[in-house]
Amino acid sequence: MINRVVLVGRLTRDPELRRTTSGMSVASFTIAVDNRVKAGGEKSASFIPCTVWSQTADNVAKFTRKGSLVGIDGRLNQRSYDSKEGKKVSIVEVVCDSVQFLEPKGANAPEAESASFPPSEPAPETSKNLSSIDIVDDDLPF
């Protein structure tokens, strides 16, 4: 059987980083994913809860925040627990194997937190200019 989820969306809030009693990192966040729109219909989104563990959890908490565009790859997981009121609560979430940061570093950061460089010092090259790549449509796999 196959249980694989691949999504691209934006974080709806800052990730919440916690540690287990054994010291392992776990981060929880929710991403908003656009739904398909039928002709003449309104745009809508699905809000998908996600969990990530270990070093990836630390990186997600450190480098993303509300509004960050991420790509996730993982598996769907359903769990349940008893609430304080005694009701059984069921949760469906994506347990992420990997999280890709799809925006340049600092693209979604508030201006005060983004890196700045003195005028005499050029900014380091952080990404390649993808608009200068010559690709023929016949070379694309889709």
N, C-alpha and C positions, 0 to 999 in steps of 0.2 A: 504494500500500500504506500501511497505517496502523501506526505504532509509537508508541503512547501509553500511559503508565502514570500512574495517579492512585491514591495510597495515603495512608492515615492510620494512624499508628502512633507508638510511643514509642521513643526512642533507647535502645539497649542498652548504650552506653558513650559517653563524651565524644567529640565529633568530633575527628578528627586533622587539623590544619591544616599544610600544607606549601607550599612555593613551588617553581615550576619554575625552570630555569636562567635563563629570561627574566624571572623575577620575578612570574609570574602565580600567584595563590592557588588552591589546590585543597584541598578538605576531603573526608574520607571518614568515613562513619558507617554504622551498621547500624540498621534499625528493625525492631521486632517488630510484626507485623500479625496480629490474630486471624483464625483460619480459621473457616469455617462449621461448626457442630456439628449432626450428625444427631441425631434423637431418641434420648435415652439415651446418647449418646456423650460422650467426654471432650473438654474444651476443649483446643485446640492452637493454636500460633502458627507463622507462617513468619518467618524472619529474612532480611531483604532488604538486601544491601549497596547503598549509595548513594554517588555522587560528585557534587560540585557545584563549580563554578568561579567565579573572579573575585570581585567584590564580594559576591555571595551566599555564597560560601565564607567570607569574612571575617565576615559577619553570623551565619552558622550557628555558627562557632567561638566568636564573642563572646557570643551570646545563648542558646545551648542547651547542655544537658549531659545526662548519663545520666538517663533517665526523662522527658525533655521530650516533650510531645505535638506532633507536626508533621504537616502535610499536604504531600505532595510531588507535583509534576507534572513528568513528564519522559519519557524514552524508554528502552527496554530495549537494553542493549549487551552483546555478547559479545566477549571478547578472550582471548588466550592468550599464554603466555610459557614459556620453559624455566626450570625451577627449578635451584637449585644442584646438586641430585642428578642433573640431566640429564633429568628427566621433564617432559613437556609438561603445563602446568597451564592449565585453561580456567576463566574466571570470567564469570558472568552478573551484571550490576549495572544499577541504574537511574542514568542520567546525568540529574540534575535540572535542569530549566529554571527552576523556582521552588520555594521552600520557604516554607510558611506556618507561623508560630508560633501554635499553637492554644490556648495558655494565657496568662493575664496575666503580665506581666513579674514575675519573682521568685517565681512560684507553685511552682516546683520547686527553688528555690535553698535551700541550707542557711540556717538562721535567722540565722547570723552575717553572711551576705552580703546578706540581703534589706534593702531600704531601711527605715529607721525615721524617724519624725518626732517632734519634741518635742511634749508634750501641748498646749502653747499654740499650736502651728502645725498647722492641719488638713492632712491628706494630700491631695494633688492628685487630681482626678477622672481616673482612668485608663481607665475603661470605663463604658458606659452600662448601666443596669439593664434587662436584656432581659426580665425577668419582668413588666414593666409595659406591654409592647406588646400592644395588642388586635388579634388577627388571627383572622379567621373562617376555619374550615377550607376553605371554598369558595374562598378567595383563594389557597391554596397550590397550587403547580404540580405537586405529587405526591400 
